[in-house]
Every structure is written in C-alpha cells, then in structure tokens.
Amino acid sequence: MNNRTRWITAFLLAGLVVSAGLASAGFWGGSSDAPGVQQKKVITVSGYGTVDTYPDEAVLRLAVVTQAEDAKNASEENVKKMDAVLAALYEIGIPEDDAVTSGYRVWPQYSWRDEEQRLTGFQVRNSLTVTVRDIEKIGDVIDAALSAGANEINDVTFTVSDDRQAELKSEAIADAVAKARADASSVADAMDVTIVGPVEISTTGSQFSPYRMYMDYDTGYRSGGMMVTPEGMPVPMPTPAAAPPQIQPGDVTVSAQVTVVYEFR
C-alpha cells in the first residue's frame, strides 16, 4: 500500500468516526423523542424549614489564671488550682470525659518604668471545656468551679445532644419539603396548570444554631485576667460569697433548606 492509499484510508476512517459521534448526539438521524432527552415543563421551588427546641445540654468554658515571678511557680500554682477545680467538678457528678483541657498558655509579663521595659513575671492560663448533660445543674457547676479556684468564665453555650440533633434535622427537612410543596401548588394554581410530581430534589444541608451566653463574672482578675500593681505583681481581688448564678437558656434552632423541581402539564 503506497502513501497515497494510506492517507485516503485514514481520512475515510476519521469521517466515519465523526459521523457516528454526531448521530449519537442527535444531530443526524435518530429520534428526539427518547424519554431521556425529552424537554419537560418544570417548576423549581425552594423551601426553608426550622425547628426550635429547648436545649438539653450546656458547654461551659472556664480557665484558671495564675501569675508569679517565674514560670515554674506560676505553673505549679496553676496545677494546684486546676486539680482542685477538677476535683470539685467530679464531686458534683461531671464525668472525667466531660471536662477536657482546651488550652494551656504561658507568657511573660512586662511593665514600663523610666522608659524601660522590665520583666515582672509570668502568667499561666489553663482553659477547660466542661460539658453539662443536665442543664439544671449549670449554675451549680459554675459555683463549684469558682469556689475551687477558677477565676475566668468565658461563656456558656446551650445545645442539644447528638441524637436529638438528628431528630430535629429530620423535622426541619420535612418542614422545608412541605413549604416547597405548598409554594409549587400556589404557582401551579396561579398559572392554571397541574403538578405531575417531583423530578429532582436536593438539599443544601442543615444548620444548627446553639444559644450562647457570654458571661462577665467578676471573680478577681481584670484587664485581661490580672490586676497589676506598679511593681508588676498581681493583686488578687476578693471574691464575694454568692449563691449559684441563675441562668435561663434560650431556645436552640435547627434549620434546613431544600430545592425541588416539579413537572407540570
């Protein structure tokens, strides 16, 4: 076979491949009435569902802050106080797995005198995250922690258990679907058409919105955790005796959004 014959054969084969591709795409021949490529008349609607409920759990974030002339003494004092805080929490029924360290930081403290920066000591902050399974005890948990040596309360977040969240998510999705269906029916009635049924359903997922309470519990340290004298050493402020704080949580919300495509005729 000479070169001219080879080129003609290759050209003819290429033409056959292109023709086959166009035919399969529906440009040449075939029927455009195949079920998979029929153009349907559709209405696209979105539904947003929400479910509000009372929380059944709380997450408390607290810390023990200490300061001394050197890092070793500040750390040792912090360990003693945190051990006392943990013991108090265990005593009122908080399991060990529900009181976990969320941060530990040591950093130097400085003061300015005669236009000169001087090292005055070291501060240690040991942060703890406590999960309270019975929200009726949250006030007692805060009081126990403060009495044992915690001197920083950051916030309390009210939430629901994982199992309850799954139930609420299903309810929120059902609410979103019902609202989408109602909107589709309203559109169909206004346009004087009949809904055949859904042809596509998608969800953007669900969102959980806990109730967070930021606390300003004055227990002895100010200005970012410490009150400092001109010499730079901490002066603990007296902690007044007080009853456990009364904390009233708000509702938590679970939401979901769906998009539904309905065929109509």
N, C-alpha and C positions, 0 to 999 in steps of 0.2 A: 504494500500500500504506500503510494507516494505521499509527499507532504500535503499536496492539494486535497487529496481524498480525506486525509486525516482532519484537516480544517473544516471541510464540509460536514463530516460526520459529527464533529464536536459542536458545530453550530446548530445542526438539527436537533441534537440531544438537549442542548440548552433551551431551544424553543419549546420542546415538549415539556420540560420541567416548569417553565414559566406558565405555559398554558394550563397545566394541571393545577398550579397554585391559584391562578385566577378563577378557575372553575370551582375549586373547593371553597373559595371565598365568596362565591355567589355572583361574581361579575359576569361570567359566561355560563349560560345553561343553568340547569337545576331549578328548583322551585324556591321562592322566598317565603313560602307559607309553612315552612317547617316549624314545629312547635317551639324549638329552642331559640328561634330568631324572630318570632312574631313580636310586633310592636304592641305593647299593652297600654291601655289607658289607666293611669295611676294617680292616686292622691298620696302625698307624703306629709305626714304629721309627726310632731314630737310631743311627748308627754313628760311632765316633771312631777314626781311623787315624793312626798315627805311623810315621815312618821316621827312624832315627838313622844318621848317617854321619860319616866323618872329614872335617874341613874341608880345603879346598884353597887357601884364600886367607886373608890376615890384613890387618886395618886397624890401623895404628899412629897414635896421636895424641900428638904431642910439641909442645914450644914452646921458643923462645929468649927468655929474660927478661933484660933489661938495665936498669941504673939509673945516672943521672948527675945532676949539679946542675941541668942544664937539659934540656928536652925534646929539643932539637936533638942534643945529644951522645949522649943515651940512644938516640935513633932511629938515628943514624949508626952507633953501635957495634952495634946490633941488626942493621942491614942487613949489616954485615961478617960477623957470626957466622952469620946465616941463609944468606948466599951460600956460606959455607964448608960449612954443613950440606948444602945442596942439591948442591953440587959433589961431596961425599963420597957422597951417595946415588946420583947419576948414575954415579959411577965404579964402584959395585958392581952396576950394572945396573937401577936403578929408572928407568923412563921418566919424562919430564917430566910427562906427563898423570896419572901416578900419585902425584905429590907436589904437593898443592894447598894454598893458604893457606885456613885455616878460621876465622881470627880475627886481628884486629890491634887492640890497645888501648894507649892512652897515658893515664896518670892520675898526678896529683900525689901525693907522699908527705909526710906531716906527722909531727911529733913534738911532745910536750908538755914544756915546761920553764918552771918558775916560774909554773905555771897559765896558760901562754900557748901557743897553738898556733902552730908555726912550720913554714914550708915548708922541707923538707930536700932535695927533688929530685924527679925524675920517673922513673917506671918504664914500660917498654915491654914488652909481651908479644906476640910474633908466633907464632901457632899454626899447625901444619902437620899435615895428614892424609895419611898415606902408605899406599898400597895395595901389599901384597906378594903377588905372584902365586905365589911359591914359598915356602910356609910354612917350609921347611927353612932359609931364609935370614933368618928373623925376628930371630934372635939377632945375626947379623952386621949387619943393618940398624940395630938398636938401638945396637950398639957403635960403628958408623961415625958415627951421628948424635951420640952423646955425645962421642966423640973430637973431632968437628969443632966443637963449641960448643953443642949443645943441652943445656939444663940442667933440662928438665922433661919427664918421661914420664908421660902420664896413664893410658892403658890400651891394651890390645891386644885387638881383637875378632876371633875366628876365625869365618870364614864360608865359603860356597861360591859358586862362580861362578854367573852368571845362568842359563846353560844347564843346569848341574847342578841348580839350584833347580827349574827347570821339570820335569825328570825326576823329582825327588823328590816334587814336588807330585802328579804323576800316580800315583806309587806310593802315596802317602798316601791319595788319594781311593779308589784300588782297594781298599786295606786297609779303609777306612771302609765302603765298599759291601759287602764280604764280611762284615764284622761285623754290619751291619744285616740282611743276608740270613739270617745264622745265627740272629739273635735272632728274626726273623719266623718262621723254621721252628720254633724252640723253642716259641714262643707257639701256633702252629698245632697242633703235636703235643700240647701240653698241653690244648688246647681241642677236640681231635679234629675239626679242620676241615682243608680242603685249600687251599693257596695257589694262586690263579689266576695272578697276576703283578702287577708294579708298575703303578700307575695314576698315580703322581706322584712325582717325585724332585727334591729341592732340596739345595743345598749352602750352607753358611754361609761358604764360602771356606777358604783355607788359612792357616796361621801358620808363620812361620819363626823359630826361636829360636837365635840365634848363641851362641857361647861367648865370654864377655867376661872378661878378666883385668885387674883393676885393679893397677897397679904402684906400688910405693913405692921408687923407685930414687933413693937419696940421692946426688945429684951436685953439691951445692954450695949449694943455696938452701933455706932453711927458713922457717917461719912464713908460708906463702902465697907463697913464691917468693924471699924475700930474708931474710938475717940482717942486722939493722941495729945499728950502734953507737949509743952515747948521742948522738953528734952527728948521727945520722940517715943516715950514708953506708953503703953496702953493703960487706960484707967477704966476698969470695968464699972459700968453704971449699975446701980441697984435695980434688981428685978422685983417689982411689986407682986405680992401674993394676989392671985386672981383665980376666979372659977374658970373651968374649961370654956373656951370660946364657943359661942353659939353660932353654928354655921348652917345656913339654909341653902342647899343647892338648887339650881335651876334645871329645867328640862334639857335633855340632850336630843339631838336631831340626826336622823339618818335619811338621806335623800338619794334618789336615783332618777336617771333620765333615759328614755328610750325613743327611738325613731322607728316608725312603722310605715311601710309602703303598702297601700291598699289598691287592689284592682277594682275598677268600677265599669259599669256598662250603661 
